[in-house]
Structures are given as structure tokens and as C-alpha cells.
Amino acid sequence: MTDILMVEDSSDIAMLLCDFLRAKSYTVSEAGTGERALELLSATAQSLSFLTPSCGAATAKARAAAVWGFISAGN
């Protein structure tokens, strides 16, 4: 099963989504800020997928590519 890092600044929304995903047997970690997410990812990431409704996937991928370099910002 895929591990998920939930990045959401609203604790109520994060709790709701994390509870739902855990009920579906996903392993979920939480980060309340993008900075915290980058800290967690830099220590553990093997592969990444993005769901980023507020800032857009292209922006998130570009920021991640700047940190790790192995992520293609165009995909």
C-alpha cells in the first residue's frame, strides 16, 4: 500500500482526510505547512505524487525539483 503525506494547513480538513485514508488502509503522515512537508520528504521520499488544489501541481513540482533535482517539473 502507498504511504501518503497529507499537507494541509487546516487541521479540521487534514483530520477528516487522514481518517478517511487510514480507514482505507493507507499509511498517512501529516504536515501542516509546506516547509514541514519538505523536511519530512527529504528524510523519507522514494517517489512522489502530487494533489495540490491550492497552489497547482506545476508550482509544487517545481519547488520539489529545486530541492531534490530528480523530480521532473514538467511531468
Contacts in CASP RR format, 6 or more apart in sequence:
PFRMAT RR
TARGET T0000
AUTHOR 0000-0000-0000
METHOD contacts of the structure
MODEL  1
MTDILMVEDSSDIAMLLCDFLRAKSYTVSEAGTGERALELLSATAQSLSF
LTPSCGAATAKARAAAVWGFISAGN
1 25 0 8 1.000
1 26 0 8 1.000
1 27 0 8 1.000
2 26 0 8 1.000
2 27 0 8 1.000
3 26 0 8 1.000
3 27 0 8 1.000
3 28 0 8 1.000
3 29 0 8 1.000
4 21 0 8 1.000
4 26 0 8 1.000
4 27 0 8 1.000
4 28 0 8 1.000
4 29 0 8 1.000
5 28 0 8 1.000
5 29 0 8 1.000
5 30 0 8 1.000
5 31 0 8 1.000
5 37 0 8 1.000
5 40 0 8 1.000
5 41 0 8 1.000
6 14 0 8 1.000
6 17 0 8 1.000
6 18 0 8 1.000
6 21 0 8 1.000
6 28 0 8 1.000
6 29 0 8 1.000
6 30 0 8 1.000
6 31 0 8 1.000
7 30 0 8 1.000
7 31 0 8 1.000
7 32 0 8 1.000
7 33 0 8 1.000
7 34 0 8 1.000
7 36 0 8 1.000
7 37 0 8 1.000
8 14 0 8 1.000
8 17 0 8 1.000
8 30 0 8 1.000
8 32 0 8 1.000
9 32 0 8 1.000
9 33 0 8 1.000
11 32 0 8 1.000
14 30 0 8 1.000
14 32 0 8 1.000
18 28 0 8 1.000
18 30 0 8 1.000
21 28 0 8 1.000
22 28 0 8 1.000
29 40 0 8 1.000
31 37 0 8 1.000
31 39 0 8 1.000
31 40 0 8 1.000
38 63 0 8 1.000
38 64 0 8 1.000
38 67 0 8 1.000
41 48 0 8 1.000
41 64 0 8 1.000
41 67 0 8 1.000
41 68 0 8 1.000
42 67 0 8 1.000
42 68 0 8 1.000
45 68 0 8 1.000
48 64 0 8 1.000
48 71 0 8 1.000
50 57 0 8 1.000
50 60 0 8 1.000
50 61 0 8 1.000
50 64 0 8 1.000
51 57 0 8 1.000
52 59 0 8 1.000
52 60 0 8 1.000
58 73 0 8 1.000
58 74 0 8 1.000
61 71 0 8 1.000
61 72 0 8 1.000
61 73 0 8 1.000
61 74 0 8 1.000
61 75 0 8 1.000
62 73 0 8 1.000
64 71 0 8 1.000
64 73 0 8 1.000
65 71 0 8 1.000
65 72 0 8 1.000
65 73 0 8 1.000
END
